[in-house]
Amino acid sequence: MQVKATRIGHIGIAVRDLDKTLEFYERWVGLRLTERFEYPDQEVGHGVTVKAGAFVRCDGAHHCISFFVPRDELLVTSNGRLPLGLHHLAFEMATPEQLLEKYREFQREDIAIVNARQGGPGNQPRFYVRDPDGNLLEFYWGIDSIGWDGRPREYGPIEEIDLERFDFDEFERRRESDARLSNSEPTRISS
C-alpha cells in the first residue's frame, strides 16, 4: 500500500520584491511574518539559488508560505523569462516512518531523490524529488511550531542528511530538550 501525504504543508514562491510581497500577504491575506533573512552564499540549501527569504504563517506551524528572491545571476533564464512563481510544493507526512517509507517508494521506482536535509527555517527532516514537469516537491515530517510569543526557536544550519540513517528519536529528544531550555529562562518584566 502506498503511503499518502497528510496534507499540503506549505508552498514556496519565488518573488521579485520581498517587501511588496510581504506587505500584500500580511495586509490582504492576514498572514503573520515568522522570520525573514538574507541567505549567505552556501553549498547546501536554498542559499545556492536564493539571496533572501521570508516565512509567513496563518496558524502555529512555522510557515505556510515561504517567499524567496532568486540570486541576481539567476534572475533571467536562457529563454529570457524570470524564474518567478512556484519554487516548491511541500507535503507533510504523519510520522517519521511514513516519511521514510515515502522516500523508499521513490527509490524503488527509480525516481531520483534530489537531496535530503534537516535544519533551517522550520527545522524539519525532509527530502526533495521532481515531478514529471520538473517542479520541486518536498516531503517532510515534524515542522516546528511557533510558541505563544510568536517567535521561532533556534535551529541549526541546513545540512544534507542520509535519511536512511537519520535518528528521528534523537532529533525529537534534542528538539524537546531545546524547547524546555528556552521555556525555563526567566521572564523579565520592565517597569
Secondary structure, 3 states (H helix, E strand, C coil): CCCCCCEEEEEEEECCCHHHHHHHHHHHHCCEEEEEEECCCCCCCHHHCEEEEEEEECCCECCCEEEEEECHHHCCCCCCCCCCEEEEEEEECCCHHHHHHHHHHHHHCCCCEEEEEECCCCCCCEEEEECCCCCEEEEECCCCECCCCCCCCCCCCCEECCCCCCCHHHHHHHHHHHHHHHHCCCCCCCC
